[in-house]
Amino acid sequence: MWELNTDETPATDEMVQVLCEQLHDAPDAVSIGDHGAGEEFVSIGYIRADNMQWEVAGWNMHYDCWASAAGCEVIGWRPLANPKDP
């Protein structure tokens, strides 16, 4: 179940699964696949302790990377799956 209350956030630097909405198609927007403005997508991310901002997994043409959530909004989160849970 997604935590959709934006007042409730995971502990800083805790890796979680995130539900994001692409805000616009700007060239500097985080690229996590081929998503247009208004589309939702799932990724992983965390809140950086040093600036309290979301970082999400992204990519460019050369490598995978962590990127600020510029261009997208984290609209929900949930803990990563535990491989020991059925």
N, C-alpha and C positions, 0 to 999 in steps of 0.2 A: 504494500500500500504506500502510495506517495505521501510525504508530508508536504502539504500545500500551504501551510501557514508560514508566511515569510518572517514572522517574528520568532519562530522556532528554527534554530540553525544547529548544525552539528558542531562538535568541538572543533576549534581551529586545528588545521593540518590533519584532520581526520578524513581519509579518502571515502567518498560516498558515490553512489550512482545519482546522477542529476537528470532532471527533465528540464529541457531548455526550449525557449521559443526564439526563433531567428527574428530579429527586429527589423533588419533592412538588408539590402543587397549591396551595401557599400564595399569597396575593395579592401578596406582595412578590417572588415568583420572577421571574426574567428571562423575558420573554415572547418566544418566537421561533416563533410559530405556535401551533397548537392541539395541544400535546403534554401528555399526562397523565403522572403519576408512573410511572417505569420505562421510558418510551419514549425511544428514541434519535433524535437529529436532527443534521444537519450545518449548520454555520455558518462564519463566519470569526472569527478572534480573534488575540490577542497577549498576551504576558506583559509587564505594565507594569514598567519598570525601577525606578520609585520604590517599589513595594511588593511586587514579585515575585509578583503575583496575576494570574490570567487575566482578561481583559476579552473579552467576546463581543459580536457584533452583535445588537442587540435592537430592540424597538420599543415604543412606546405608542400611544395613540390620536391623538397629535398629530404625532409625528415618529420617524424612525429614530434610534438612539442607540447609544453604547457603554455597556455595563453590566458591573459585576462579575459573575462567574459564580455569583452567589447563586441557589440554587434548582436549579442544574444542576451537573454534574461533567464536566469535560473528561476523556474517557476515551481519546482518541487525537488525533493531529494528523498533518498531512502538509503539505509545501510547496504553495503555490498553483501552479496550472498555469501553465506558461510558454507564452504564445501562439505562440512560435516552434517549439515541439515539435509533432511530428505527432500 
